[in-house]
Amino acid sequence: KQWYQRRVRGISEQELERVLDQTIVLFKFLQDKDIFERYYKQHLAKRLLNNRSISDDAEKNMISKLKTECGCQFTCKLEGMFKDVNISNTANENYKNYIKNKAGSSEAGSSS
């Protein structure tokens, strides 16, 4: 896993950082940043829901760069998407554990 974090789909950390920085440079020249926000939000949602993101660290790094460039208001919903995914994953894990424990306790009860 550490190797994966250092090398994301054949791209080194330094290369990824360079690409994100270049994206921000282009972003600075956009006149309609709200259109970019809408596009980025839609595609981030798809990546998060389908578990297709290159890495959470890369996504959070990009959001951090956008936050530095545009402020908290611009990235608030993007950051909220990560929180929602984490809450959902935790709830799913808790539910799976509950079902597993419930199944284990009913088997133990029926064998006595």
CNS distance restraints for C-alpha pairs under 8 A (distance, minus, plus):
assign (resid   1 and name CA) (resid   5 and name CA) 6.35 0.50 0.50
assign (resid   2 and name CA) (resid   6 and name CA) 6.35 0.50 0.50
assign (resid   3 and name CA) (resid   7 and name CA) 6.03 0.50 0.50
assign (resid   4 and name CA) (resid   8 and name CA) 5.76 0.50 0.50
assign (resid   4 and name CA) (resid   9 and name CA) 7.92 0.50 0.50
assign (resid   5 and name CA) (resid  13 and name CA) 7.91 0.50 0.50
assign (resid   5 and name CA) (resid  55 and name CA) 7.53 0.50 0.50
assign (resid   6 and name CA) (resid  12 and name CA) 6.10 0.50 0.50
assign (resid   6 and name CA) (resid  13 and name CA) 5.56 0.50 0.50
assign (resid   7 and name CA) (resid  11 and name CA) 5.40 0.50 0.50
assign (resid   7 and name CA) (resid  12 and name CA) 4.63 0.50 0.50
assign (resid   7 and name CA) (resid  13 and name CA) 6.22 0.50 0.50
assign (resid   8 and name CA) (resid  12 and name CA) 6.36 0.50 0.50
assign (resid   8 and name CA) (resid  13 and name CA) 7.34 0.50 0.50
assign (resid   8 and name CA) (resid  54 and name CA) 6.50 0.50 0.50
assign (resid   8 and name CA) (resid  55 and name CA) 7.25 0.50 0.50
assign (resid   9 and name CA) (resid  54 and name CA) 7.18 0.50 0.50
assign (resid  11 and name CA) (resid  15 and name CA) 5.98 0.50 0.50
assign (resid  11 and name CA) (resid  16 and name CA) 6.20 0.50 0.50
assign (resid  12 and name CA) (resid  16 and name CA) 6.16 0.50 0.50
assign (resid  13 and name CA) (resid  17 and name CA) 6.10 0.50 0.50
assign (resid  14 and name CA) (resid  18 and name CA) 6.17 0.50 0.50
assign (resid  15 and name CA) (resid  19 and name CA) 6.22 0.50 0.50
assign (resid  16 and name CA) (resid  20 and name CA) 6.21 0.50 0.50
assign (resid  16 and name CA) (resid  58 and name CA) 7.76 0.50 0.50
assign (resid  17 and name CA) (resid  21 and name CA) 6.12 0.50 0.50
assign (resid  18 and name CA) (resid  22 and name CA) 6.14 0.50 0.50
assign (resid  19 and name CA) (resid  23 and name CA) 6.14 0.50 0.50
assign (resid  20 and name CA) (resid  24 and name CA) 6.34 0.50 0.50
assign (resid  20 and name CA) (resid  62 and name CA) 6.32 0.50 0.50
assign (resid  21 and name CA) (resid  25 and name CA) 6.34 0.50 0.50
assign (resid  22 and name CA) (resid  26 and name CA) 6.36 0.50 0.50
assign (resid  23 and name CA) (resid  27 and name CA) 6.04 0.50 0.50
assign (resid  24 and name CA) (resid  28 and name CA) 6.19 0.50 0.50
assign (resid  24 and name CA) (resid  65 and name CA) 7.20 0.50 0.50
assign (resid  24 and name CA) (resid  66 and name CA) 7.23 0.50 0.50
assign (resid  24 and name CA) (resid  69 and name CA) 7.97 0.50 0.50
assign (resid  25 and name CA) (resid  29 and name CA) 7.10 0.50 0.50
assign (resid  26 and name CA) (resid  30 and name CA) 6.92 0.50 0.50
assign (resid  27 and name CA) (resid  33 and name CA) 7.55 0.50 0.50
assign (resid  28 and name CA) (resid  69 and name CA) 7.94 0.50 0.50
assign (resid  32 and name CA) (resid  36 and name CA) 6.96 0.50 0.50
assign (resid  33 and name CA) (resid  37 and name CA) 6.13 0.50 0.50
assign (resid  34 and name CA) (resid  38 and name CA) 6.18 0.50 0.50
assign (resid  35 and name CA) (resid  39 and name CA) 6.18 0.50 0.50
assign (resid  36 and name CA) (resid  40 and name CA) 5.89 0.50 0.50
assign (resid  37 and name CA) (resid  41 and name CA) 5.88 0.50 0.50
assign (resid  37 and name CA) (resid  74 and name CA) 7.69 0.50 0.50
assign (resid  38 and name CA) (resid  42 and name CA) 6.20 0.50 0.50
assign (resid  39 and name CA) (resid  43 and name CA) 6.29 0.50 0.50
assign (resid  40 and name CA) (resid  44 and name CA) 5.87 0.50 0.50
assign (resid  41 and name CA) (resid  45 and name CA) 6.07 0.50 0.50
assign (resid  41 and name CA) (resid  78 and name CA) 6.50 0.50 0.50
assign (resid  42 and name CA) (resid  46 and name CA) 6.42 0.50 0.50
assign (resid  43 and name CA) (resid  47 and name CA) 6.15 0.50 0.50
assign (resid  44 and name CA) (resid  48 and name CA) 6.05 0.50 0.50
assign (resid  44 and name CA) (resid  53 and name CA) 7.92 0.50 0.50
assign (resid  44 and name CA) (resid  78 and name CA) 7.96 0.50 0.50
assign (resid  45 and name CA) (resid  49 and name CA) 5.94 0.50 0.50
assign (resid  45 and name CA) (resid  81 and name CA) 7.28 0.50 0.50
assign (resid  46 and name CA) (resid  50 and name CA) 5.86 0.50 0.50
assign (resid  46 and name CA) (resid  52 and name CA) 7.79 0.50 0.50
assign (resid  47 and name CA) (resid  51 and name CA) 5.64 0.50 0.50
assign (resid  47 and name CA) (resid  52 and name CA) 4.66 0.50 0.50
assign (resid  47 and name CA) (resid  53 and name CA) 4.95 0.50 0.50
assign (resid  48 and name CA) (resid  52 and name CA) 6.45 0.50 0.50
assign (resid  48 and name CA) (resid  53 and name CA) 6.23 0.50 0.50
assign (resid  48 and name CA) (resid  82 and name CA) 7.92 0.50 0.50
assign (resid  48 and name CA) (resid  85 and name CA) 7.39 0.50 0.50
assign (resid  49 and name CA) (resid  85 and name CA) 7.85 0.50 0.50
assign (resid  53 and name CA) (resid  59 and name CA) 7.49 0.50 0.50
assign (resid  54 and name CA) (resid  58 and name CA) 7.06 0.50 0.50
assign (resid  54 and name CA) (resid  59 and name CA) 7.84 0.50 0.50
assign (resid  55 and name CA) (resid  59 and name CA) 6.42 0.50 0.50
assign (resid  56 and name CA) (resid  60 and name CA) 6.03 0.50 0.50
assign (resid  57 and name CA) (resid  61 and name CA) 5.95 0.50 0.50
assign (resid  58 and name CA) (resid  62 and name CA) 6.25 0.50 0.50
assign (resid  59 and name CA) (resid  63 and name CA) 6.29 0.50 0.50
assign (resid  60 and name CA) (resid  64 and name CA) 6.02 0.50 0.50
assign (resid  60 and name CA) (resid  79 and name CA) 7.98 0.50 0.50
assign (resid  61 and name CA) (resid  65 and name CA) 6.27 0.50 0.50
assign (resid  62 and name CA) (resid  66 and name CA) 6.23 0.50 0.50
assign (resid  63 and name CA) (resid  67 and name CA) 6.02 0.50 0.50
assign (resid  63 and name CA) (resid  75 and name CA) 6.50 0.50 0.50
assign (resid  63 and name CA) (resid  78 and name CA) 7.22 0.50 0.50
assign (resid  63 and name CA) (resid  79 and name CA) 7.46 0.50 0.50
assign (resid  64 and name CA) (resid  68 and name CA) 6.22 0.50 0.50
assign (resid  65 and name CA) (resid  69 and name CA) 6.24 0.50 0.50
assign (resid  66 and name CA) (resid  70 and name CA) 5.87 0.50 0.50
assign (resid  66 and name CA) (resid  71 and name CA) 7.39 0.50 0.50
assign (resid  66 and name CA) (resid  74 and name CA) 7.67 0.50 0.50
assign (resid  66 and name CA) (resid  75 and name CA) 6.89 0.50 0.50
assign (resid  67 and name CA) (resid  71 and name CA) 4.60 0.50 0.50
assign (resid  67 and name CA) (resid  72 and name CA) 5.47 0.50 0.50
assign (resid  67 and name CA) (resid  74 and name CA) 6.70 0.50 0.50
assign (resid  67 and name CA) (resid  75 and name CA) 5.73 0.50 0.50
assign (resid  68 and name CA) (resid  72 and name CA) 7.98 0.50 0.50
assign (resid  70 and name CA) (resid  74 and name CA) 6.04 0.50 0.50
assign (resid  70 and name CA) (resid  75 and name CA) 7.98 0.50 0.50
assign (resid  71 and name CA) (resid  75 and name CA) 7.09 0.50 0.50
assign (resid  72 and name CA) (resid  76 and name CA) 5.73 0.50 0.50
assign (resid  75 and name CA) (resid  79 and name CA) 6.13 0.50 0.50
assign (resid  76 and name CA) (resid  80 and name CA) 6.15 0.50 0.50
assign (resid  77 and name CA) (resid  81 and name CA) 6.29 0.50 0.50
assign (resid  78 and name CA) (resid  82 and name CA) 7.00 0.50 0.50
assign (resid  79 and name CA) (resid  83 and name CA) 6.60 0.50 0.50
assign (resid  80 and name CA) (resid  84 and name CA) 6.09 0.50 0.50
assign (resid  81 and name CA) (resid  85 and name CA) 6.24 0.50 0.50
assign (resid  82 and name CA) (resid  86 and name CA) 6.21 0.50 0.50
assign (resid  83 and name CA) (resid  87 and name CA) 6.12 0.50 0.50
assign (resid  84 and name CA) (resid  88 and name CA) 6.05 0.50 0.50
assign (resid  85 and name CA) (resid  89 and name CA) 6.08 0.50 0.50
assign (resid  86 and name CA) (resid  90 and name CA) 6.14 0.50 0.50
assign (resid  87 and name CA) (resid  91 and name CA) 6.10 0.50 0.50
assign (resid  88 and name CA) (resid  92 and name CA) 6.08 0.50 0.50
assign (resid  89 and name CA) (resid  93 and name CA) 6.11 0.50 0.50
assign (resid  90 and name CA) (resid  94 and name CA) 6.11 0.50 0.50
assign (resid  91 and name CA) (resid  95 and name CA) 6.10 0.50 0.50
assign (resid  92 and name CA) (resid  96 and name CA) 6.15 0.50 0.50
assign (resid  93 and name CA) (resid  97 and name CA) 6.20 0.50 0.50
assign (resid  94 and name CA) (resid  98 and name CA) 6.08 0.50 0.50
assign (resid  95 and name CA) (resid  99 and name CA) 6.17 0.50 0.50
assign (resid  96 and name CA) (resid 100 and name CA) 6.06 0.50 0.50
assign (resid  97 and name CA) (resid 101 and name CA) 5.97 0.50 0.50
assign (resid  98 and name CA) (resid 102 and name CA) 5.96 0.50 0.50
assign (resid  99 and name CA) (resid 103 and name CA) 6.00 0.50 0.50
assign (resid 100 and name CA) (resid 104 and name CA) 6.09 0.50 0.50
assign (resid 101 and name CA) (resid 105 and name CA) 6.05 0.50 0.50
assign (resid 102 and name CA) (resid 106 and name CA) 6.18 0.50 0.50
assign (resid 103 and name CA) (resid 107 and name CA) 6.23 0.50 0.50
assign (resid 104 and name CA) (resid 108 and name CA) 6.23 0.50 0.50
assign (resid 105 and name CA) (resid 109 and name CA) 6.11 0.50 0.50
assign (resid 106 and name CA) (resid 110 and name CA) 6.18 0.50 0.50
assign (resid 107 and name CA) (resid 111 and name CA) 6.27 0.50 0.50
assign (resid 108 and name CA) (resid 112 and name CA) 6.72 0.50 0.50
